[in-house]
Amino acid sequence: MPNVSPAGSWTGPNNYEIHRSEIRLRGGAEGGTLTAMKSRLPLFSLALLFALVTAQAEPEVPQVLPMSAGAKPSVDGRVAAGEYAAAFTDAKTGIRVSWQTDAQNVYVALESAMKGWVAMGFGARGMRNASMVIGSTDKQGQWVVEEQMGKALYRHSKVESPKLVSGVAGPVEGKTVLEFVLPRSLSNGQTLTAGEPMPFILSCHKSKTKLSKHSKATSALLVLQEKPGSR
C-alpha cells in the first residue's frame, strides 16, 4: 500500500513516486527522474493511475484434464473413489469436478451440494457459444441430460444434432450428480486439443431442478495433458 505524505504525494514499491501534478520514477542507473504525467489531475485520479501502473495480475493456472490409458468411468450417476483420473472442487460454486479424456472423448462427473440443476460448458468464458451439458428435470419432473448451445443474456437452446455420447443426472445422497461423455470435437466447432488451454464454465441452482437462472456460476481454464497416464 503506498504511503501518503502531508504534502500530498505517494511513495510505494517499484520506485514510483506520485505528486499532485506528475508521476516520477525515482532512482535508476542515472539517478534521474522520469516524468510520466504533468497534467494537474486530482489526487484521487493519480492514486488510481498509480495502482494501475504497479498492479501485477496473477496468471491464471489452468485445471489439468488428464488423458488416461486406464479404465473408462461408468456413467451411472454415482462417482466412486478413483473412478476418474483427476478431480478438483471449484471454490466459487462448490461443484466437485471429476474428469479424464482419451483420444476421442472427455468423461466428466459433476457433484453439486445444492439440490437444483447443474451444468458445464466448454469453449467460452460466458454462456455465449459454450457447448453445454445440462442435468435438470423436464416438465414431467424426470431428470434428463441435454446438450445445449449457450447464447447471450443467459439463454441457451438444444443442439439440433447433439454429439452427447451418454449422460445421467439426479439426486444422490443429498447431492445433484451429473455424469456425461462428450466427444473432444465439440458442437460449437472447437476441439479439445492437448496442450491448448480452453475456457469452461460451471453453473448450478440452489434448489430448482427445472432450468432457471443460475444461483452460482464460474469460469476457468482447462488444459489437456499431452501424454496419457494410467490410473
C-alpha positions in Angstrom: 0.0 0.0 0.0 1.5 3.4 -0.9 2.5 5.8 1.8 0.7 9.3 1.8 2.8 12.3 2.8 1.3 15.5 4.2 2.4 17.3 1.1 0.0 15.2 -1.0 2.4 12.7 -2.6 2.5 8.9 -2.7 5.6 6.7 -2.5 5.4 3.0 -3.0 7.0 -0.1 -4.4 8.8 -0.3 -7.8 10.5 3.1 -7.2 7.4 5.1 -8.2 6.7 8.5 -6.6 3.4 10.3 -7.3 2.9 14.0 -6.7 -0.2 16.1 -7.3 0.9 17.0 -10.8 3.1 14.2 -12.0 4.4 10.6 -11.6 8.1 10.2 -11.2 10.4 7.1 -11.4 12.9 7.5 -8.6 16.5 6.4 -8.7 17.7 4.3 -11.6 21.1 3.9 -13.2 21.5 7.7 -13.9 19.8 8.7 -10.7 17.4 10.9 -12.6 13.6 11.3 -12.5 11.2 10.3 -15.3 8.1 12.5 -15.6 5.2 10.4 -16.8 2.4 13.0 -16.5 2.4 16.7 -15.9 -1.3 17.5 -16.1 -2.8 18.6 -12.8 -5.1 15.7 -12.0 -7.0 15.3 -8.8 -5.0 13.4 -6.2 -7.5 10.5 -6.3 -7.0 10.1 -10.1 -3.3 10.0 -9.6 -3.6 7.3 -6.9 -5.8 5.3 -9.2 -3.3 5.6 -12.1 -0.5 4.6 -9.7 -2.5 1.4 -8.8 -2.9 0.6 -12.5 0.8 1.1 -13.2 2.1 -1.0 -10.3 -0.6 -3.7 -10.2 0.5 -7.1 -11.5 -2.2 -9.6 -12.1 -1.6 -13.2 -11.1 -1.5 -15.5 -14.1 -4.4 -18.0 -14.2 -3.4 -21.6 -13.7 -5.5 -24.0 -15.9 -7.0 -27.1 -14.4 -5.4 -30.2 -15.9 -7.7 -32.5 -17.8 -5.6 -35.8 -17.9 -5.5 -38.4 -20.7 -5.9 -41.8 -19.2 -5.0 -45.2 -20.6 -6.9 -46.9 -17.7 -10.5 -48.0 -17.4 -13.2 -45.7 -18.6 -15.6 -44.4 -16.0 -19.1 -45.9 -15.7 -21.8 -43.3 -16.5 -24.2 -44.5 -13.8 -24.8 -41.3 -11.8 -22.5 -42.4 -8.9 -18.9 -41.3 -8.6 -16.7 -43.9 -7.0 -13.3 -43.1 -5.4 -10.6 -43.3 -8.0 -13.1 -43.8 -10.8 -11.7 -40.7 -12.6 -8.1 -39.8 -13.2 -8.4 -36.3 -11.6 -10.7 -34.3 -9.6 -11.0 -30.8 -8.1 -13.6 -28.7 -6.2 -14.5 -25.3 -7.7 -14.2 -22.7 -5.0 -17.0 -20.4 -6.2 -19.8 -22.9 -7.0 -18.7 -25.7 -4.7 -19.1 -28.1 -7.6 -16.7 -31.1 -7.5 -15.4 -31.9 -11.0 -14.0 -35.4 -11.8 -12.7 -36.0 -15.3 -10.4 -37.6 -17.7 -10.1 -38.0 -21.5 -8.9 -40.3 -24.2 -8.2 -39.9 -27.9 -11.9 -39.4 -28.7 -14.0 -38.4 -25.7 -14.0 -36.4 -22.5 -15.5 -38.1 -19.4 -16.9 -35.8 -16.7 -18.8 -36.1 -13.4 -20.2 -33.1 -11.6 -21.3 -33.3 -7.9 -23.1 -30.3 -6.5 -24.0 -29.9 -2.9 -27.0 -27.9 -4.0 -30.3 -29.5 -4.8 -31.0 -28.0 -8.2 -29.8 -28.4 -11.7 -26.2 -28.5 -12.6 -24.3 -27.7 -15.9 -20.9 -27.4 -17.6 -19.9 -25.7 -20.8 -16.8 -25.8 -22.9 -15.2 -23.2 -25.2 -16.3 -19.9 -23.7 -15.8 -17.7 -20.7 -19.5 -17.0 -20.6 -22.6 -18.7 -21.8 -22.5 -17.4 -25.4 -21.1 -20.1 -27.8 -20.4 -22.5 -24.9 -21.0 -26.2 -25.7 -23.1 -27.1 -22.7 -24.2 -30.3 -21.0 -27.1 -29.7 -18.5 -28.6 -32.1 -16.0 -32.2 -30.9 -15.0 -35.8 -32.1 -14.8 -38.3 -31.9 -17.6 -42.0 -30.9 -17.4 -42.8 -34.3 -16.0 -40.3 -34.0 -13.3 -37.9 -36.6 -14.8 -34.2 -36.0 -14.7 -32.7 -35.5 -18.2 -29.3 -34.7 -19.6 -29.2 -32.5 -22.7 -26.5 -30.9 -24.8 -27.3 -27.3 -25.5 -25.6 -24.3 -27.1 -25.2 -21.2 -25.0 -26.4 -17.8 -26.2 -26.2 -14.3 -24.9 -28.2 -13.0 -22.0 -28.4 -16.3 -20.1 -30.1 -18.1 -23.0 -29.4 -21.4 -24.5 -31.1 -23.9 -26.8 -31.0 -27.6 -27.7 -28.4 -28.6 -30.2 -30.1 -29.8 -33.4 -27.6 -32.7 -33.9 -26.3 -33.4 -30.4 -22.9 -35.1 -30.1 -23.5 -36.2 -26.5 -22.5 -39.8 -26.2 -24.2 -40.6 -22.9 -25.3 -38.9 -19.7 -27.2 -39.4 -16.5 -28.2 -37.0 -13.7 -30.2 -37.0 -10.5 -30.0 -36.7 -6.7 -27.6 -38.9 -4.9 -27.1 -38.8 -1.1 -28.2 -35.2 -0.8 -26.2 -34.0 -3.9 -27.0 -33.4 -7.5 -24.8 -35.6 -9.7 -24.3 -35.2 -13.5 -22.1 -37.7 -15.4 -21.6 -37.4 -19.1 -19.4 -38.4 -22.1 -18.8 -35.8 -24.8 -16.6 -36.0 -27.9 -13.5 -33.8 -27.8 -14.8 -32.4 -31.1 -17.5 -30.1 -29.7 -20.7 -28.9 -31.3 -19.5 -25.2 -31.2 -16.8 -26.1 -33.7 -14.0 -26.2 -31.2 -11.8 -29.2 -30.3 -10.2 -30.1 -27.0 -6.6 -30.3 -28.1 -3.6 -31.4 -26.0 -1.6 -28.5 -24.7 -4.0 -25.8 -25.8 -5.9 -24.1 -22.9 -9.7 -23.9 -23.3 -12.2 -21.9 -21.1 -15.0 -23.7 -19.4 -18.0 -22.7 -17.2 -19.8 -24.3 -14.3 -23.3 -23.3 -13.0 -26.0 -24.7 -10.7 -29.1 -23.7 -8.9 -29.5 -24.0 -5.1 -33.0 -25.6 -5.2 -34.8 -25.5 -8.6 -34.4 -28.7 -10.7 -36.1 -27.2 -13.7 -34.0 -24.9 -15.7 -33.9 -21.3 -14.5 -31.3 -18.6 -14.0 -28.3 -20.0 -12.1 -27.7 -19.4 -8.4 -23.9 -19.7 -8.8 -21.6 -19.8 -11.8 -17.9 -19.5 -12.6 -15.5 -19.7 -15.4 -11.9 -21.1 -15.6 -9.4 -22.6 -17.9 -8.5 -26.3 -18.6 -5.6 -27.8 -20.5 -5.4 -31.3 -21.8 -2.5 -33.4 -20.5 -0.3 -34.2 -23.5 0.8 -37.6 -22.5 -1.6 -40.4 -21.4 -1.2 -41.9 -18.0 -2.7 -44.9 -16.3 -4.7 -45.0 -13.0 
